Amino acid sequence: VQLQASGGGLVQAGGSLGLSCAASGSFRAVNSMGWYRQAPGNQREAVAIISSSLTTNYADSVEGRFTISRDNAKNTVYLQMNSLKPEDTAVYYCSAIIAATNTNFRHYWGQGTLVTVSS
């Protein structure tokens, strides 16, 4: 099982960016999916989570600015980031709770993608 993230880059404050992350490999079910971020010197923190039934949860710092969504048919999760602030600068990681074939659910991580917001 692999999670492949794409998107990210450099944007000015107030701008927008979109991230996407697709799960691939051999698995029988995908539970919740989400995005985390880690800024230099900080711990990794949850940004947004979406359940398989499309219930969403956001960190207070991004509520109202970021939107998480998913396409269950494509096993893909998206993060639309609007009104970006310099403090949103971080490496963003996608995650998913996946049950690979003949195994129980476990937490998978994608490779990080850098988002840089300039002031």
Residue pairs with C-beta under 8 A, 6 or more apart in sequence:
1 23
1 24
1 25
1 26
1 27
1 98
1 100
1 108
2 23
2 24
2 25
2 108
2 110
3 21
3 22
3 23
3 24
3 94
3 95
3 96
3 108
3 109
3 110
3 111
4 21
4 22
4 24
4 110
4 111
5 19
5 20
5 21
5 92
5 93
5 94
5 110
5 111
5 112
5 113
6 19
6 20
6 21
6 113
7 17
7 18
7 19
7 20
7 79
7 113
8 17
8 19
8 92
8 113
8 114
8 115
9 17
9 114
9 115
9 116
10 116
10 117
10 118
11 17
11 84
11 115
11 116
11 117
11 118
12 117
12 118
13 84
13 85
13 86
13 117
13 118
13 119
14 83
14 84
15 84
15 117
16 80
16 81
16 82
16 83
16 84
17 81
17 84
17 115
18 78
18 79
18 80
18 81
19 35
19 78
19 79
19 81
19 92
19 94
19 113
19 115
20 76
20 77
20 78
20 79
21 33
21 35
21 76
21 77
21 78
21 94
21 96
21 110
22 74
22 75
22 76
23 30
23 33
23 75
23 76
23 96
23 98
23 108
24 75
25 100
26 100
26 101
27 98
27 99
27 100
27 101
28 99
28 100
28 101
29 98
29 99
29 105
30 52
30 72
30 75
30 96
30 97
30 98
30 99
31 51
31 52
31 96
31 97
31 98
31 99
31 105
32 49
32 50
32 51
32 52
32 96
32 97
33 49
33 50
33 70
33 77
33 94
33 95
33 96
33 97
34 46
34 47
34 48
34 49
34 50
34 68
34 77
34 94
34 95
34 96
35 46
35 47
35 48
35 49
35 68
35 77
35 79
35 92
35 93
35 94
35 95
36 44
36 45
36 46
36 47
36 92
36 93
36 94
36 95
37 44
37 45
37 47
37 88
37 90
37 91
37 92
37 93
37 115
38 44
38 45
38 90
38 91
38 93
38 112
39 87
39 89
39 90
39 91
42 90
44 93
45 59
46 57
46 59
47 58
47 59
47 62
47 66
47 79
47 92
48 56
48 57
48 58
48 59
48 62
48 66
48 67
48 68
48 79
49 56
49 57
49 68
50 56
50 57
50 68
50 69
50 70
50 77
52 72
54 70
56 68
58 66
58 68
61 87
62 81
62 88
65 81
65 82
65 83
65 84
66 79
66 80
66 81
66 82
67 79
67 80
67 82
68 77
68 78
68 79
68 80
69 77
69 78
69 80
70 76
70 77
70 78
71 78
77 94
77 96
79 92
81 88
81 115
84 115
84 117
85 117
86 117
86 118
86 119
87 117
88 115
88 117
89 115
89 116
89 117
90 114
90 115
91 112
91 113
91 114
91 115
92 112
92 113
92 114
92 115
93 109
93 110
93 111
93 112
93 113
94 109
94 110
95 107
95 108
95 109
95 110
96 107
96 108
97 105
97 106
97 107
97 108
98 105
98 106
98 108
99 105
99 106
100 106
